[in-house]
Amino acid sequence: MPAAPPPVLICFDDSPGAARAVSEAANLFPGAEAIVVHVWQPLEATFAYRYSAAGVTGALEEQIREVDAAGQDAAQAIAERGAELARQAGLSAEARAIRVDDSEALAVRAAAEQVEARVIVMGSRQLGAIQAMALGGFSHPVLQASERPVLIVPAPAGQ
């Protein structure tokens, strides 16, 4: 009996574009195993924290840990919503929240390598150059960092 094909890694942020990416992954890889990921960054890994609040202690440190725990819970809930969409579309899906301490693109790359994903699937917000600079793009850095195939699904029309 041949081995099961490697899983599909789907990046999910709860946007219409991400939902469309899940749907397209299910169309292109029917019945596949999918790992649905949502990346999140703890407060202590942010630029603002590192350069203004580094070294905090006591009650503030405890509050920061609580905020980070809530962030991880929220990220897992988003990944779970994406995995549920994937299961409804016919995929066998698992949800994972990925903590990012530095680069989102490198975190996605590492996750794809860890599960030996055959492809990384993600939606695109189709930001213009100015918006991408201001809001930060996600798909392009992942595409540049990845050594695996990356499928970028355009946002639904009118989004």
N, C-alpha and C positions, 0 to 999 in steps of 0.2 A: 504494500500500500504506500503510495507516495506521501511524502511529508506535506503537512498543511502549508500553504503559502504564507509568507511573512505578513504581519498585520499592516494595516493602513493607519498612519498617524494623522488625526484630524485636529487642527487648531480651531478652537471654538471660543467666541467672545460674546455669545448671546445676541449677536446682531443679525439682521436679515441676510447679510452676505455670508455669515458663518452658517446659518441654517441652510442656505442654498448650497454651500460647499458640502455639508453633510449629505444633502439629497443627491448631489452629483457624484459623491464618493460611492453612495449606495447604487447608483445607476451604472457606474463604471466598474465597480468591484462587488457584484451582487453576492450576498451571503458571507462576505469577508469578515475577518476579525478586525475590529477597529479599536484603537486607543484614542479616546477623545481627551485632549488636553486643554487646560486654560492656564496661562502663565500669570503669576502674581509676584509683586515685589514687596518685601517687608519694608516697613518704615525706615528701619536702620540701614537699609541698602540704598536709600534715596540720596541724591545729591544734597538736598537741604539738610537732612539729618547728619550726614557725614561732616558737613562744614559749619554747622551751627549748633547742634545739640550733642555732638559726640562727647562721650564720657558722663552722661547724665546718670544719676543714681537715685535710689530711694523710690518715693511714690511715683515720680515721673517715669522712671525705668519700668515699674510695674504696669503703668498705664500704657506704655509703648508696647509691652509684651501682650497686653490684652487687645490692643488695636491690631497687632500683627496676627494674633490668633483668630480674631474676627475676619481679617483679610483672607487668611487661609481657608476658613470655613466658607466664606463667600465664593472664593475661587473654586472650591470643591463643588459647591452647589451649582455653579455655572457649568462646570465640566459634566456634572450629573445630568443637567438639562440637555446638554449636547449629546451625551451618551443615550439618553432616552429617545431623542429624535433619531439617532442612528439605529436604535433597536426598532423603532416604528417603521423605519425605512428598510428593514430587513438585514441589518448588519448585527453581528455579535459584538457588542460594545462594552468597553470598560472606561470609566472616567478617572482622570488623574489631574490634580492641581500641581503645577510645577513652580517651585520657588525660584525666583530669579534674583541673584545677588549682583549681577553685572549686566550681561547682555541677554536680552530676550531671544535673539536669533541663535546664540550659542547654546542657550538652554534647550531650545527646540531641537537643535542639531544633536545635542547629547541625548535627549529623550528618544529621538529617532534611531540613533546608534544603539542605545540600550536595548530597544525592543526589536532591532534589526528591521525597521519598517521598510516596506518596499517602495513607499511613496509618502510624501508629506502633502496633505491637502489643506488648503485654507481659502477663505474668502478674501476679496479685495474691496476696500472701501472706495477705490478709484479716486483717490485724492489728487488734486492738482499739485503742481510743484510747490506753490506757496503753502497750501494746506498741509502737505506732507512735512514741510520744514517746521511749521508751527505745531502740528499735532503729533508728528512722528509717524512714520510709516512702519509697518510690521512685515508685510509680505516681501518687500524688496530685500531687506537685510537677511531674512530667512533664506531666500533664494540664493543670495550671495554666499552665505555661510555653509549651506548644505552641500554634502557630497552625495546626496540621494536625489532622486527625481522629486520635483516640487510641482504640484498642480495648484495654480492660482485661479480660482473660480471668480469671474466678474460678479459684481453686485447685481441684484435683480434690477431690471429696467425701472428707472424713475427713483432709485434710491440714492 
